[in-house]
Amino acid sequence: MEPDPSKALTSLIRWESSLDGLIVEANQCDRITGPSVHLDRPAVRAVLRRCISGDVDVLELPRWADSVHMMERVEIDEVDVDLLSQFLFEVSTPELFEPITVDACRRWLKRLESA
């Protein structure tokens, strides 16, 4: 059985290991024609929870968000496109909005749970 070329994109969305390696692999995968992968609220909430708990470095969240946002093959379901696109944009550009902190992650998590 051939490996799924979209696995690198899914691994990035889930932030399954070192961000540097995930970004390199996802960029390579993104250049290959293939099916899209979906970013959804549960995936973003899981990443935010991991930032809050210290499982991943909250200061790396802007790089994660920027990478996910720039992937051509990452799609967002229509029902969540406005909210998740806003999340990715604001988090990936903290210099335009607010610094990324655990408190900022908590606010986004609350917003994603209530929307």
C-alpha positions in Angstrom: 0.0 0.0 0.0 1.3 3.4 -1.0 1.7 6.1 1.7 -0.8 8.8 1.7 0.9 12.0 0.3 -1.6 14.1 2.2 -0.4 12.7 5.6 2.2 15.5 5.8 -0.5 18.1 5.6 -2.6 16.3 8.2 0.4 16.0 10.5 1.0 19.7 10.2 -2.7 20.5 11.0 -2.5 18.3 14.0 1.1 19.6 14.9 2.2 16.0 15.5 5.9 16.6 15.9 8.6 19.2 15.5 7.2 22.2 13.7 10.3 22.6 11.5 10.1 19.1 10.1 6.3 19.3 9.6 6.6 22.5 7.6 9.3 21.1 5.3 7.3 17.9 4.7 4.0 19.8 4.2 5.5 22.2 1.8 6.8 19.3 -0.3 3.4 17.6 -0.2 1.6 20.8 -1.0 3.4 21.1 -4.3 2.1 17.7 -5.4 -1.3 17.5 -7.0 -3.7 15.5 -4.7 -6.7 15.7 -2.6 -7.2 18.5 -0.1 -7.1 18.1 3.6 -9.6 19.8 5.9 -8.9 22.2 8.7 -11.8 22.2 11.2 -12.6 23.5 14.6 -11.8 20.4 16.5 -8.2 20.4 15.0 -7.7 24.0 15.9 -9.1 23.6 19.4 -6.8 20.6 20.0 -3.7 22.7 19.0 -4.9 25.6 21.2 -5.3 23.2 24.2 -1.8 21.9 23.6 -0.5 25.5 23.6 -2.3 26.2 26.8 -1.0 23.0 28.5 2.5 23.6 27.4 2.7 20.5 25.2 3.7 22.7 22.3 5.4 26.1 22.5 2.8 28.9 22.3 5.4 31.2 20.8 5.5 28.8 17.8 1.7 29.1 17.2 2.1 32.1 14.7 4.5 29.9 12.5 2.1 27.0 12.7 -0.9 29.2 11.8 1.0 30.9 8.9 2.1 27.6 7.5 -1.3 26.1 7.6 -2.8 29.2 6.1 -0.4 29.2 3.2 -0.9 25.6 2.2 -2.8 25.4 -1.1 -4.3 22.0 -0.3 -5.6 22.9 3.1 -9.3 23.7 2.9 -11.8 24.9 5.5 -15.4 23.8 5.4 -17.7 26.6 4.3 -19.5 26.7 7.7 -16.2 27.6 9.5 -14.3 29.4 6.7 -14.8 32.9 8.1 -14.0 32.1 11.7 -11.0 29.8 11.0 -9.6 32.1 8.3 -9.8 35.0 10.8 -8.1 32.8 13.4 -5.2 31.9 11.1 -4.7 35.4 9.9 -4.8 37.1 13.3 -2.6 34.4 15.0 -0.1 34.4 12.1 0.3 38.2 12.3 0.5 39.0 16.0 2.3 42.2 15.2 -1.0 43.4 13.7 -3.3 42.1 16.4 -2.2 40.9 19.7 0.8 39.0 21.1 0.3 35.2 21.2 0.1 34.2 24.8 -1.6 31.4 26.7 -4.4 33.9 27.6 -4.8 34.7 23.8 -5.1 31.0 23.2 -7.7 30.7 25.9 -9.8 33.5 24.4 -9.6 31.9 20.9 -10.5 28.5 22.4 -13.5 29.9 24.1 -14.5 31.7 20.9 -14.2 28.5 18.8 -16.2 26.5 21.4 -19.0 29.0 21.5 -19.3 29.9 17.8 
